[in-house]
Amino acid sequence: MEMTKEEHEVTNLGYPQTPGPVMSTVVHVQADTVVRDHIVWSLFNTLFFNTCCLGFVAFAYSVKSRDRKMVGDVIGAQRFASTAKCLNICALTFALLVLVSFLIHFIVVSTSNISRQY
């Protein structure tokens, strides 16, 4: 049986015929970076701490971030998520400052009323 040149080349393709170690190449593909869109935090701020409508604006940016993430624009999603995070921090800070100032005012007024009664 005589092999033609093409048949000889086909038989030489494939795994090495020697019993030595087989070299392999491993390619690591990084998964997409996880972008947090802060939508739950924005919704919470919209419902409970909507100081100067910052919670609502943060919610809008969170939705934009989620939309960009679904399209595959990771950089745009990160930009919108960063803006939403800053707005959420501002809304929460302002709301807590207002809440604390009302509590202090209530405590001061009630203690002054109690002291006037005696």
Biopython code that builds the backbone (N, CA, C, O; Angstrom):
import numpy as np
from Bio.PDB.StructureBuilder import StructureBuilder

atoms = [
    (1, "MET", "N", (0.833, -1.176, 0.000)),
    (1, "MET", "CA", (0.000, 0.000, 0.000)),
    (1, "MET", "C", (0.872, 1.231, 0.000)),
    (1, "MET", "O", (1.666, 1.481, 0.906)),
    (2, "GLU", "N", (0.698, 1.922, -0.975)),
    (2, "GLU", "CA", (1.483, 3.134, -1.109)),
    (2, "GLU", "C", (0.591, 4.337, -0.850)),
    (2, "GLU", "O", (-0.499, 4.423, -1.414)),
    (3, "MET", "N", (1.033, 5.280, 0.002)),
    (3, "MET", "CA", (0.240, 6.455, 0.351)),
    (3, "MET", "C", (0.626, 7.610, -0.551)),
    (3, "MET", "O", (1.794, 7.794, -0.894)),
    (4, "THR", "N", (-0.366, 8.371, -0.921)),
    (4, "THR", "CA", (-0.072, 9.580, -1.672)),
    (4, "THR", "C", (0.406, 10.644, -0.708)),
    (4, "THR", "O", (0.334, 10.477, 0.510)),
    (5, "LYS", "N", (0.887, 11.725, -1.255)),
    (5, "LYS", "CA", (1.432, 12.789, -0.421)),
    (5, "LYS", "C", (0.338, 13.392, 0.470)),
    (5, "LYS", "O", (0.606, 13.695, 1.633)),
    (6, "GLU", "N", (-0.874, 13.572, -0.039)),
    (6, "GLU", "CA", (-1.975, 14.148, 0.735)),
    (6, "GLU", "C", (-2.377, 13.233, 1.882)),
    (6, "GLU", "O", (-2.621, 13.713, 2.988)),
    (7, "GLU", "N", (-2.451, 11.955, 1.651)),
    (7, "GLU", "CA", (-2.812, 11.019, 2.703)),
    (7, "GLU", "C", (-1.753, 10.987, 3.791)),
    (7, "GLU", "O", (-2.075, 10.868, 4.974)),
    (8, "HIS", "N", (-0.487, 11.095, 3.396)),
    (8, "HIS", "CA", (0.596, 11.120, 4.363)),
    (8, "HIS", "C", (0.502, 12.353, 5.262)),
    (8, "HIS", "O", (0.722, 12.254, 6.469)),
    (9, "GLU", "N", (0.175, 13.519, 4.682)),
    (9, "GLU", "CA", (0.044, 14.745, 5.467)),
    (9, "GLU", "C", (-1.138, 14.656, 6.425)),
    (9, "GLU", "O", (-1.054, 15.150, 7.549)),
    (10, "VAL", "N", (-2.227, 14.043, 6.007)),
    (10, "VAL", "CA", (-3.400, 13.909, 6.859)),
    (10, "VAL", "C", (-3.097, 12.999, 8.035)),
    (10, "VAL", "O", (-3.555, 13.269, 9.146)),
    (11, "THR", "N", (-2.356, 11.950, 7.834)),
    (11, "THR", "CA", (-2.048, 11.053, 8.940)),
    (11, "THR", "C", (-1.073, 11.683, 9.927)),
    (11, "THR", "O", (-1.067, 11.304, 11.099)),
    (12, "ASN", "N", (-0.268, 12.611, 9.498)),
    (12, "ASN", "CA", (0.681, 13.265, 10.401)),
    (12, "ASN", "C", (0.030, 14.379, 11.223)),
    (12, "ASN", "O", (0.620, 14.835, 12.202)),
    (13, "LEU", "N", (-1.148, 14.818, 10.857)),
    (13, "LEU", "CA", (-1.851, 15.824, 11.646)),
    (13, "LEU", "C", (-2.457, 15.169, 12.879)),
    (13, "LEU", "O", (-2.668, 13.956, 12.912)),
    (14, "GLY", "N", (-2.730, 15.971, 13.876)),
    (14, "GLY", "CA", (-3.362, 15.428, 15.067)),
    (14, "GLY", "C", (-2.381, 15.368, 16.218)),
    (14, "GLY", "O", (-1.442, 16.161, 16.291)),
    (15, "TYR", "N", (-2.602, 14.429, 17.112)),
    (15, "TYR", "CA", (-1.780, 14.314, 18.307)),
    (15, "TYR", "C", (-0.392, 13.782, 17.949)),
    (15, "TYR", "O", (-0.226, 13.026, 16.992)),
    (16, "PRO", "N", (0.590, 14.193, 18.733)),
    (16, "PRO", "CA", (1.935, 13.693, 18.455)),
    (16, "PRO", "C", (2.008, 12.184, 18.686)),
    (16, "PRO", "O", (1.336, 11.646, 19.566)),
    (17, "GLN", "N", (2.805, 11.535, 17.911)),
    (17, "GLN", "CA", (2.933, 10.090, 17.979)),
    (17, "GLN", "C", (3.949, 9.643, 19.020)),
    (17, "GLN", "O", (4.066, 8.450, 19.301)),
    (18, "THR", "N", (4.683, 10.588, 19.591)),
    (18, "THR", "CA", (5.703, 10.223, 20.578)),
    (18, "THR", "C", (5.073, 10.102, 21.960)),
    (18, "THR", "O", (4.083, 10.780, 22.236)),
    (19, "PRO", "N", (5.611, 9.264, 22.829)),
    (19, "PRO", "CA", (5.044, 9.089, 24.165)),
    (19, "PRO", "C", (5.424, 10.208, 25.131)),
    (19, "PRO", "O", (5.120, 10.096, 26.318)),
    (20, "GLY", "N", (6.080, 11.295, 24.675)),
    (20, "GLY", "CA", (6.501, 12.396, 25.551)),
    (20, "GLY", "C", (5.320, 13.226, 26.025)),
    (20, "GLY", "O", (4.175, 12.972, 25.651)),
    (21, "PRO", "N", (5.612, 14.213, 26.846)),
    (21, "PRO", "CA", (4.541, 15.063, 27.379)),
    (21, "PRO", "C", (3.866, 15.874, 26.277)),
    (21, "PRO", "O", (4.503, 16.308, 25.317)),
    (22, "VAL", "N", (2.589, 16.062, 26.439)),
    (22, "VAL", "CA", (1.811, 16.810, 25.463)),
    (22, "VAL", "C", (1.725, 18.256, 25.943)),
    (22, "VAL", "O", (1.351, 18.516, 27.087)),
    (23, "MET", "N", (2.062, 19.166, 25.088)),
    (23, "MET", "CA", (2.001, 20.588, 25.416)),
    (23, "MET", "C", (0.604, 21.108, 25.075)),
    (23, "MET", "O", (0.055, 20.791, 24.020)),
    (24, "SER", "N", (0.049, 21.890, 25.957)),
    (24, "SER", "CA", (-1.260, 22.469, 25.696)),
    (24, "SER", "C", (-1.240, 23.952, 26.054)),
    (24, "SER", "O", (-0.407, 24.405, 26.839)),
    (25, "THR", "N", (-2.145, 24.674, 25.481)),
    (25, "THR", "CA", (-2.259, 26.096, 25.737)),
    (25, "THR", "C", (-3.613, 26.361, 26.378)),
    (25, "THR", "O", (-4.643, 25.895, 25.893)),
    (26, "VAL", "N", (-3.601, 27.105, 27.461)),
    (26, "VAL", "CA", (-4.831, 27.458, 28.152)),
    (26, "VAL", "C", (-5.034, 28.957, 28.011)),
    (26, "VAL", "O", (-4.143, 29.743, 28.331)),
    (27, "VAL", "N", (-6.193, 29.346, 27.540)),
    (27, "VAL", "CA", (-6.522, 30.755, 27.385)),
    (27, "VAL", "C", (-7.560, 31.112, 28.436)),
    (27, "VAL", "O", (-8.652, 30.544, 28.463)),
    (28, "HIS", "N", (-7.217, 32.047, 29.292)),
    (28, "HIS", "CA", (-8.146, 32.507, 30.321)),
    (28, "HIS", "C", (-8.893, 33.719, 29.788)),
    (28, "HIS", "O", (-8.284, 34.734, 29.449)),
    (29, "VAL", "N", (-10.189, 33.612, 29.715)),
    (29, "VAL", "CA", (-11.024, 34.718, 29.266)),
    (29, "VAL", "C", (-11.680, 35.320, 30.492)),
    (29, "VAL", "O", (-12.391, 34.637, 31.229)),
    (30, "GLN", "N", (-11.437, 36.612, 30.707)),
    (30, "GLN", "CA", (-12.017, 37.265, 31.869)),
    (30, "GLN", "C", (-13.493, 37.510, 31.620)),
    (30, "GLN", "O", (-13.901, 37.920, 30.533)),
    (31, "ALA", "N", (-14.273, 37.253, 32.636)),
    (31, "ALA", "CA", (-15.703, 37.527, 32.545)),
    (31, "ALA", "C", (-15.923, 39.032, 32.580)),
    (31, "ALA", "O", (-15.046, 39.790, 32.996)),
    (32, "ASP", "N", (-17.091, 39.452, 32.144)),
    (32, "ASP", "CA", (-17.409, 40.871, 32.183)),
    (32, "ASP", "C", (-17.336, 41.379, 33.613)),
    (32, "ASP", "O", (-17.728, 40.694, 34.558)),
    (33, "THR", "N", (-16.829, 42.590, 33.749)),
    (33, "THR", "CA", (-16.753, 43.163, 35.075)),
    (33, "THR", "C", (-18.161, 43.446, 35.580)),
    (33, "THR", "O", (-19.036, 43.865, 34.822)),
    (34, "VAL", "N", (-18.359, 43.215, 36.838)),
    (34, "VAL", "CA", (-19.673, 43.408, 37.433)),
    (34, "VAL", "C", (-19.849, 44.892, 37.731)),
    (34, "VAL", "O", (-19.032, 45.500, 38.422)),
    (35, "VAL", "N", (-20.912, 45.459, 37.207)),
    (35, "VAL", "CA", (-21.218, 46.861, 37.428)),
    (35, "VAL", "C", (-22.441, 46.929, 38.324)),
    (35, "VAL", "O", (-23.517, 46.458, 37.956)),
    (36, "ARG", "N", (-22.273, 47.512, 39.493)),
    (36, "ARG", "CA", (-23.404, 47.675, 40.408)),
    (36, "ARG", "C", (-24.174, 48.905, 39.979)),
    (36, "ARG", "O", (-23.597, 49.981, 39.820)),
    (37, "ASP", "N", (-25.467, 48.754, 39.792)),
    (37, "ASP", "CA", (-26.263, 49.892, 39.322)),
    (37, "ASP", "C", (-26.972, 50.631, 40.458)),
    (37, "ASP", "O", (-27.571, 51.677, 40.210)),
    (38, "HIS", "N", (-26.926, 50.134, 41.674)),
    (38, "HIS", "CA", (-27.467, 50.779, 42.880)),
    (38, "HIS", "C", (-28.958, 51.073, 42.757)),
    (38, "HIS", "O", (-29.433, 52.067, 43.307)),
    (39, "ILE", "N", (-29.695, 50.242, 42.056)),
    (39, "ILE", "CA", (-31.111, 50.534, 41.814)),
    (39, "ILE", "C", (-31.960, 50.360, 43.070)),
    (39, "ILE", "O", (-32.930, 51.095, 43.257)),
    (40, "VAL", "N", (-31.621, 49.411, 43.928)),
    (40, "VAL", "CA", (-32.396, 49.209, 45.155)),
    (40, "VAL", "C", (-32.186, 50.386, 46.109)),
    (40, "VAL", "O", (-33.136, 50.876, 46.720)),
    (41, "TRP", "N", (-30.946, 50.831, 46.231)),
    (41, "TRP", "CA", (-30.635, 51.976, 47.075)),
    (41, "TRP", "C", (-31.338, 53.227, 46.549)),
    (41, "TRP", "O", (-31.864, 54.025, 47.326)),
    (42, "SER", "N", (-31.342, 53.391, 45.230)),
    (42, "SER", "CA", (-32.007, 54.544, 44.623)),
    (42, "SER", "C", (-33.514, 54.497, 44.848)),
    (42, "SER", "O", (-34.138, 55.524, 45.115)),
    (43, "LEU", "N", (-34.091, 53.314, 44.741)),
    (43, "LEU", "CA", (-35.524, 53.174, 44.976)),
    (43, "LEU", "C", (-35.863, 53.494, 46.435)),
    (43, "LEU", "O", (-36.862, 54.157, 46.717)),
    (44, "PHE", "N", (-35.026, 53.018, 47.353)),
    (44, "PHE", "CA", (-35.223, 53.320, 48.774)),
    (44, "PHE", "C", (-35.152, 54.823, 49.025)),
    (44, "PHE", "O", (-35.987, 55.379, 49.738)),
    (45, "ASN", "N", (-34.148, 55.481, 48.432)),
    (45, "ASN", "CA", (-34.024, 56.927, 48.605)),
    (45, "ASN", "C", (-35.178, 57.668, 47.947)),
    (45, "ASN", "O", (-35.615, 58.700, 48.456)),
    (46, "THR", "N", (-35.676, 57.161, 46.830)),
    (46, "THR", "CA", (-36.810, 57.795, 46.170)),
    (46, "THR", "C", (-38.058, 57.716, 47.039)),
    (46, "THR", "O", (-38.812, 58.684, 47.132)),
    (47, "LEU", "N", (-38.276, 56.583, 47.669)),
    (47, "LEU", "CA", (-39.491, 56.399, 48.461)),
    (47, "LEU", "C", (-39.415, 57.064, 49.840)),
    (47, "LEU", "O", (-40.420, 57.583, 50.325)),
    (48, "PHE", "N", (-38.241, 57.055, 50.476)),
    (48, "PHE", "CA", (-38.159, 57.501, 51.856)),
    (48, "PHE", "C", (-37.325, 58.764, 52.066)),
    (48, "PHE", "O", (-37.683, 59.587, 52.909)),
    (49, "PHE", "N", (-36.240, 58.945, 51.341)),
    (49, "PHE", "CA", (-35.345, 60.086, 51.544)),
    (49, "PHE", "C", (-35.185, 60.884, 50.258)),
    (49, "PHE", "O", (-34.073, 61.034, 49.751)),
    (50, "ASN", "N", (-36.278, 61.388, 49.736)),
    (50, "ASN", "CA", (-36.238, 62.080, 48.451)),
    (50, "ASN", "C", (-35.995, 63.572, 48.655)),
    (50, "ASN", "O", (-36.807, 64.397, 48.238)),
    (51, "THR", "N", (-34.897, 63.913, 49.285)),
    (51, "THR", "CA", (-34.551, 65.297, 49.552)),
    (51, "THR", "C", (-34.169, 65.987, 48.256)),
    (51, "THR", "O", (-33.267, 65.541, 47.547)),
    (52, "CYS", "N", (-34.854, 67.073, 47.952)),
    (52, "CYS", "CA", (-34.607, 67.867, 46.729)),
    (52, "CYS", "C", (-34.656, 66.997, 45.479)),
    (52, "CYS", "O", (-33.960, 67.285, 44.506)),
    (53, "CYS", "N", (-35.453, 65.952, 45.484)),
    (53, "CYS", "CA", (-35.625, 65.015, 44.360)),
    (53, "CYS", "C", (-34.331, 64.293, 43.985)),
    (53, "CYS", "O", (-34.224, 63.758, 42.882)),
    (54, "LEU", "N", (-33.359, 64.271, 44.878)),
    (54, "LEU", "CA", (-32.097, 63.584, 44.572)),
    (54, "LEU", "C", (-32.291, 62.077, 44.468)),
    (54, "LEU", "O", (-31.614, 61.418, 43.678)),
    (55, "GLY", "N", (-33.206, 61.527, 45.256)),
    (55, "GLY", "CA", (-33.472, 60.091, 45.176)),
    (55, "GLY", "C", (-34.052, 59.707, 43.831)),
    (55, "GLY", "O", (-33.691, 58.674, 43.269)),
    (56, "PHE", "N", (-34.959, 60.540, 43.305)),
    (56, "PHE", "CA", (-35.561, 60.259, 42.001)),
    (56, "PHE", "C", (-34.530, 60.363, 40.880)),
    (56, "PHE", "O", (-34.521, 59.538, 39.967)),
    (57, "VAL", "N", (-33.672, 61.363, 40.944)),
    (57, "VAL", "CA", (-32.633, 61.532, 39.917)),
    (57, "VAL", "C", (-31.643, 60.368, 39.998)),
    (57, "VAL", "O", (-31.184, 59.872, 38.969)),
    (58, "ALA", "N", (-31.316, 59.934, 41.205)),
    (58, "ALA", "CA", (-30.431, 58.775, 41.372)),
    (58, "ALA", "C", (-31.077, 57.521, 40.796)),
    (58, "ALA", "O", (-30.398, 56.688, 40.195)),
    (59, "PHE", "N", (-32.394, 57.386, 40.980)),
    (59, "PHE", "CA", (-33.110, 56.243, 40.413)),
    (59, "PHE", "C", (-33.056, 56.272, 38.887)),
    (59, "PHE", "O", (-32.896, 55.229, 38.254)),
    (60, "ALA", "N", (-33.188, 57.456, 38.295)),
    (60, "ALA", "CA", (-33.107, 57.584, 36.838)),
    (60, "ALA", "C", (-31.721, 57.177, 36.330)),
    (60, "ALA", "O", (-31.605, 56.485, 35.319)),
    (61, "TYR", "N", (-30.676, 57.607, 37.031)),
    (61, "TYR", "CA", (-29.315, 57.224, 36.629)),
    (61, "TYR", "C", (-29.071, 55.730, 36.833)),
    (61, "TYR", "O", (-28.323, 55.117, 36.072)),
    (62, "SER", "N", (-29.686, 55.150, 37.837)),
    (62, "SER", "CA", (-29.550, 53.707, 38.060)),
    (62, "SER", "C", (-30.193, 52.923, 36.921)),
    (62, "SER", "O", (-29.651, 51.914, 36.469)),
    (63, "VAL", "N", (-31.344, 53.390, 36.464)),
    (63, "VAL", "CA", (-32.007, 52.727, 35.332)),
    (63, "VAL", "C", (-31.167, 52.877, 34.071)),
    (63, "VAL", "O", (-31.041, 51.934, 33.290)),
    (64, "LYS", "N", (-30.591, 54.067, 33.871)),
    (64, "LYS", "CA", (-29.707, 54.266, 32.715)),
    (64, "LYS", "C", (-28.491, 53.340, 32.797)),
    (64, "LYS", "O", (-28.054, 52.794, 31.784)),
    (65, "SER", "N", (-27.952, 53.167, 33.994)),
    (65, "SER", "CA", (-26.811, 52.275, 34.176)),
    (65, "SER", "C", (-27.186, 50.838, 33.836)),
    (65, "SER", "O", (-26.421, 50.131, 33.182)),
    (66, "ARG", "N", (-28.360, 50.410, 34.279)),
    (66, "ARG", "CA", (-28.818, 49.055, 33.974)),
    (66, "ARG", "C", (-29.032, 48.871, 32.469)),
    (66, "ARG", "O", (-28.708, 47.818, 31.920)),
    (67, "ASP", "N", (-29.574, 49.889, 31.807)),
    (67, "ASP", "CA", (-29.766, 49.817, 30.359)),
    (67, "ASP", "C", (-28.432, 49.715, 29.622)),
    (67, "ASP", "O", (-28.294, 48.932, 28.683)),
    (68, "ARG", "N", (-27.458, 50.507, 30.051)),
    (68, "ARG", "CA", (-26.131, 50.458, 29.412)),
    (68, "ARG", "C", (-25.476, 49.092, 29.632)),
    (68, "ARG", "O", (-24.793, 48.574, 28.750)),
    (69, "LYS", "N", (-25.692, 48.515, 30.818)),
    (69, "LYS", "CA", (-25.122, 47.203, 31.118)),
    (69, "LYS", "C", (-25.744, 46.132, 30.233)),
    (69, "LYS", "O", (-25.050, 45.222, 29.778)),
    (70, "MET", "N", (-27.045, 46.232, 29.984)),
    (70, "MET", "CA", (-27.726, 45.253, 29.133)),
    (70, "MET", "C", (-27.265, 45.349, 27.676)),
    (70, "MET", "O", (-27.209, 44.342, 26.970)),
    (71, "VAL", "N", (-26.938, 46.560, 27.235)),
    (71, "VAL", "CA", (-26.477, 46.758, 25.864)),
    (71, "VAL", "C", (-25.044, 46.254, 25.704)),
    (71, "VAL", "O", (-24.639, 45.863, 24.609)),
    (72, "GLY", "N", (-24.281, 46.264, 26.796)),
    (72, "GLY", "CA", (-22.894, 45.808, 26.747)),
    (72, "GLY", "C", (-21.895, 46.938, 26.886)),
    (72, "GLY", "O", (-20.690, 46.709, 26.778)),
    (73, "ASP", "N", (-22.365, 48.150, 27.122)),
    (73, "ASP", "CA", (-21.497, 49.312, 27.294)),
    (73, "ASP", "C", (-21.081, 49.401, 28.758)),
    (73, "ASP", "O", (-21.747, 50.053, 29.562)),
    (74, "VAL", "N", (-19.984, 48.748, 29.095)),
    (74, "VAL", "CA", (-19.550, 48.672, 30.490)),
    (74, "VAL", "C", (-19.081, 50.034, 30.990)),
    (74, "VAL", "O", (-19.355, 50.398, 32.134)),
    (75, "ILE", "N", (-18.386, 50.780, 30.161)),
    (75, "ILE", "CA", (-17.865, 52.086, 30.587)),
    (75, "ILE", "C", (-19.010, 53.057, 30.850)),
    (75, "ILE", "O", (-18.996, 53.780, 31.846)),
    (76, "GLY", "N", (-19.999, 53.078, 29.961)),
    (76, "GLY", "CA", (-21.163, 53.940, 30.182)),
    (76, "GLY", "C", (-21.946, 53.527, 31.409)),
    (76, "GLY", "O", (-22.437, 54.377, 32.152)),
    (77, "ALA", "N", (-22.067, 52.224, 31.628)),
    (77, "ALA", "CA", (-22.776, 51.727, 32.804)),
    (77, "ALA", "C", (-22.050, 52.133, 34.077)),
    (77, "ALA", "O", (-22.687, 52.515, 35.058)),
    (78, "GLN", "N", (-20.730, 52.056, 34.072)),
    (78, "GLN", "CA", (-19.958, 52.461, 35.249)),
    (78, "GLN", "C", (-20.101, 53.957, 35.513)),
    (78, "GLN", "O", (-20.175, 54.380, 36.666)),
    (79, "ARG", "N", (-20.140, 54.762, 34.444)),
    (79, "ARG", "CA", (-20.281, 56.207, 34.607)),
    (79, "ARG", "C", (-21.637, 56.557, 35.220)),
    (79, "ARG", "O", (-21.710, 57.352, 36.158)),
    (80, "PHE", "N", (-22.712, 55.964, 34.691)),
    (80, "PHE", "CA", (-24.039, 56.233, 35.233)),
    (80, "PHE", "C", (-24.177, 55.690, 36.660)),
    (80, "PHE", "O", (-24.823, 56.316, 37.501)),
    (81, "ALA", "N", (-23.576, 54.534, 36.935)),
    (81, "ALA", "CA", (-23.636, 53.963, 38.278)),
    (81, "ALA", "C", (-22.884, 54.833, 39.276)),
    (81, "ALA", "O", (-23.322, 54.991, 40.416)),
    (82, "SER", "N", (-21.765, 55.392, 38.859)),
    (82, "SER", "CA", (-21.004, 56.274, 39.737)),
    (82, "SER", "C", (-21.804, 57.538, 40.071)),
    (82, "SER", "O", (-21.802, 58.000, 41.212)),
    (83, "THR", "N", (-22.481, 58.084, 39.071)),
    (83, "THR", "CA", (-23.319, 59.266, 39.302)),
    (83, "THR", "C", (-24.475, 58.925, 40.235)),
    (83, "THR", "O", (-24.803, 59.700, 41.134)),
    (84, "ALA", "N", (-25.097, 57.756, 40.020)),
    (84, "ALA", "CA", (-26.200, 57.336, 40.886)),
    (84, "ALA", "C", (-25.724, 57.146, 42.319)),
    (84, "ALA", "O", (-26.433, 57.500, 43.261)),
    (85, "LYS", "N", (-24.531, 56.590, 42.491)),
    (85, "LYS", "CA", (-23.988, 56.388, 43.833)),
    (85, "LYS", "C", (-23.755, 57.721, 44.535)),
    (85, "LYS", "O", (-24.092, 57.869, 45.710)),
    (86, "CYS", "N", (-23.179, 58.694, 43.825)),
    (86, "CYS", "CA", (-22.947, 60.019, 44.415)),
    (86, "CYS", "C", (-24.258, 60.696, 44.793)),
    (86, "CYS", "O", (-24.364, 61.296, 45.863)),
    (87, "LEU", "N", (-25.259, 60.601, 43.917)),
    (87, "LEU", "CA", (-26.556, 61.204, 44.212)),
    (87, "LEU", "C", (-27.229, 60.510, 45.404)),
    (87, "LEU", "O", (-27.873, 61.165, 46.222)),
    (88, "ASN", "N", (-27.079, 59.194, 45.497)),
    (88, "ASN", "CA", (-27.639, 58.463, 46.638)),
    (88, "ASN", "C", (-26.971, 58.877, 47.942)),
    (88, "ASN", "O", (-27.638, 59.032, 48.964)),
    (89, "ILE", "N", (-25.668, 59.055, 47.907)),
    (89, "ILE", "CA", (-24.948, 59.490, 49.104)),
    (89, "ILE", "C", (-25.410, 60.881, 49.520)),
    (89, "ILE", "O", (-25.635, 61.135, 50.703)),
    (90, "CYS", "N", (-25.552, 61.780, 48.549)),
    (90, "CYS", "CA", (-26.012, 63.142, 48.862)),
    (90, "CYS", "C", (-27.428, 63.124, 49.417)),
    (90, "CYS", "O", (-27.713, 63.792, 50.410)),
    (91, "ALA", "N", (-28.321, 62.361, 48.783)),
    (91, "ALA", "CA", (-29.714, 62.298, 49.243)),
    (91, "ALA", "C", (-29.791, 61.743, 50.658)),
    (91, "ALA", "O", (-30.521, 62.271, 51.496)),
    (92, "LEU", "N", (-29.047, 60.690, 50.923)),
    (92, "LEU", "CA", (-29.067, 60.085, 52.251)),
    (92, "LEU", "C", (-28.463, 61.022, 53.301)),
    (92, "LEU", "O", (-28.983, 61.126, 54.412)),
    (93, "THR", "N", (-27.382, 61.693, 52.954)),
    (93, "THR", "CA", (-26.738, 62.624, 53.889)),
    (93, "THR", "C", (-27.663, 63.789, 54.224)),
    (93, "THR", "O", (-27.842, 64.131, 55.392)),
    (94, "PHE", "N", (-28.255, 64.401, 53.185)),
    (94, "PHE", "CA", (-29.162, 65.524, 53.434)),
    (94, "PHE", "C", (-30.370, 65.100, 54.250)),
    (94, "PHE", "O", (-30.785, 65.810, 55.166)),
    (95, "ALA", "N", (-30.933, 63.950, 53.925)),
    (95, "ALA", "CA", (-32.114, 63.477, 54.652)),
    (95, "ALA", "C", (-31.781, 63.192, 56.115)),
    (95, "ALA", "O", (-32.569, 63.514, 57.004)),
    (96, "LEU", "N", (-30.621, 62.593, 56.368)),
    (96, "LEU", "CA", (-30.228, 62.329, 57.754)),
    (96, "LEU", "C", (-29.937, 63.612, 58.517)),
    (96, "LEU", "O", (-30.251, 63.716, 59.703)),
    (97, "LEU", "N", (-29.338, 64.592, 57.843)),
    (97, "LEU", "CA", (-29.107, 65.885, 58.498)),
    (97, "LEU", "C", (-30.421, 66.557, 58.861)),
    (97, "LEU", "O", (-30.558, 67.108, 59.954)),
    (98, "VAL", "N", (-31.384, 66.517, 57.956)),
    (98, "VAL", "CA", (-32.698, 67.104, 58.244)),
    (98, "VAL", "C", (-33.363, 66.351, 59.395)),
    (98, "VAL", "O", (-33.935, 66.966, 60.294)),
    (99, "LEU", "N", (-33.288, 65.027, 59.367)),
    (99, "LEU", "CA", (-33.898, 64.225, 60.422)),
    (99, "LEU", "C", (-33.266, 64.506, 61.785)),
    (99, "LEU", "O", (-33.975, 64.660, 62.779)),
    (100, "VAL", "N", (-31.956, 64.571, 61.832)),
    (100, "VAL", "CA", (-31.254, 64.844, 63.089)),
    (100, "VAL", "C", (-31.567, 66.252, 63.576)),
    (100, "VAL", "O", (-31.767, 66.460, 64.773)),
    (101, "SER", "N", (-31.613, 67.218, 62.670)),
    (101, "SER", "CA", (-31.922, 68.593, 63.101)),
    (101, "SER", "C", (-33.349, 68.694, 63.638)),
    (101, "SER", "O", (-33.586, 69.417, 64.606)),
    (102, "PHE", "N", (-34.305, 67.985, 63.030)),
    (102, "PHE", "CA", (-35.667, 67.970, 63.565)),
    (102, "PHE", "C", (-35.711, 67.313, 64.943)),
    (102, "PHE", "O", (-36.409, 67.793, 65.836)),
    (103, "LEU", "N", (-34.976, 66.227, 65.119)),
    (103, "LEU", "CA", (-34.943, 65.572, 66.421)),
    (103, "LEU", "C", (-34.342, 66.483, 67.496)),
    (103, "LEU", "O", (-34.858, 66.569, 68.610)),
    (104, "ILE", "N", (-33.260, 67.151, 67.151)),
    (104, "ILE", "CA", (-32.627, 68.063, 68.110)),
    (104, "ILE", "C", (-33.577, 69.206, 68.438)),
    (104, "ILE", "O", (-33.712, 69.591, 69.600)),
    (105, "HIS", "N", (-34.234, 69.748, 67.420)),
    (105, "HIS", "CA", (-35.189, 70.832, 67.638)),
    (105, "HIS", "C", (-36.350, 70.364, 68.528)),
    (105, "HIS", "O", (-36.770, 71.081, 69.436)),
    (106, "PHE", "N", (-36.857, 69.171, 68.261)),
    (106, "PHE", "CA", (-37.953, 68.625, 69.061)),
    (106, "PHE", "C", (-37.522, 68.421, 70.512)),
    (106, "PHE", "O", (-38.278, 68.734, 71.432)),
    (107, "ILE", "N", (-36.333, 67.907, 70.721)),
    (107, "ILE", "CA", (-35.839, 67.676, 72.086)),
    (107, "ILE", "C", (-35.629, 68.999, 72.818)),
    (107, "ILE", "O", (-35.966, 69.121, 73.996)),
    (108, "VAL", "N", (-35.069, 69.993, 72.116)),
    (108, "VAL", "CA", (-34.815, 71.287, 72.752)),
    (108, "VAL", "C", (-36.132, 71.975, 73.103)),
    (108, "VAL", "O", (-36.275, 72.524, 74.195)),
    (109, "VAL", "N", (-37.090, 71.945, 72.181)),
    (109, "VAL", "CA", (-38.375, 72.595, 72.437)),
    (109, "VAL", "C", (-39.118, 71.888, 73.562)),
    (109, "VAL", "O", (-39.683, 72.554, 74.429)),
    (110, "SER", "N", (-39.134, 70.571, 73.572)),
    (110, "SER", "CA", (-39.861, 69.867, 74.628)),
    (110, "SER", "C", (-39.193, 70.036, 75.980)),
    (110, "SER", "O", (-39.896, 70.131, 76.987)),
    (111, "THR", "N", (-37.894, 70.077, 76.049)),
    (111, "THR", "CA", (-37.243, 70.287, 77.346)),
    (111, "THR", "C", (-37.443, 71.721, 77.833)),
    (111, "THR", "O", (-37.536, 71.957, 79.037)),
    (112, "SER", "N", (-37.509, 72.667, 76.917)),
    (112, "SER", "CA", (-37.731, 74.053, 77.345)),
    (112, "SER", "C", (-39.177, 74.229, 77.837)),
    (112, "SER", "O", (-39.421, 74.987, 78.775)),
    (113, "ASN", "N", (-40.126, 73.537, 77.212)),
    (113, "ASN", "CA", (-41.499, 73.588, 77.685)),
    (113, "ASN", "C", (-41.648, 72.937, 79.050)),
    (113, "ASN", "O", (-42.412, 73.417, 79.887)),
    (114, "ILE", "N", (-40.944, 71.877, 79.275)),
    (114, "ILE", "CA", (-41.002, 71.195, 80.566)),
    (114, "ILE", "C", (-40.371, 72.079, 81.653)),
    (114, "ILE", "O", (-40.890, 72.156, 82.767)),
    (115, "SER", "N", (-39.282, 72.727, 81.338)),
    (115, "SER", "CA", (-38.620, 73.587, 82.327)),
    (115, "SER", "C", (-39.472, 74.830, 82.632)),
    (115, "SER", "O", (-39.402, 75.342, 83.749)),
    (116, "ARG", "N", (-40.253, 75.319, 81.702)),
    (116, "ARG", "CA", (-41.115, 76.482, 81.940)),
    (116, "ARG", "C", (-42.282, 76.113, 82.850)),
    (116, "ARG", "O", (-42.783, 76.960, 83.589)),
    (117, "GLN", "N", (-42.705, 74.883, 82.802)),
    (117, "GLN", "CA", (-43.844, 74.458, 83.620)),
    (117, "GLN", "C", (-43.482, 74.416, 85.102)),
    (117, "GLN", "O", (-44.363, 74.554, 85.951)),
    (118, "TYR", "N", (-42.222, 74.230, 85.424)),
    (118, "TYR", "CA", (-41.823, 74.124, 86.828)),
    (118, "TYR", "C", (-41.374, 75.428, 87.306)),
    (118, "TYR", "O", (-40.992, 75.561, 88.469)),
]
sb = StructureBuilder()
sb.init_structure("model")
sb.init_model(0)
sb.init_chain("A")
sb.init_seg("    ")
for serial, (resi, resn, name, xyz) in enumerate(atoms, 1):
    if name == "N":
        sb.init_residue(resn, " ", resi, " ")
    sb.init_atom(name, np.array(xyz, "f"), 0.0, 1.0, " ", f" {name:<3s}", serial, name[0])
structure = sb.get_structure()
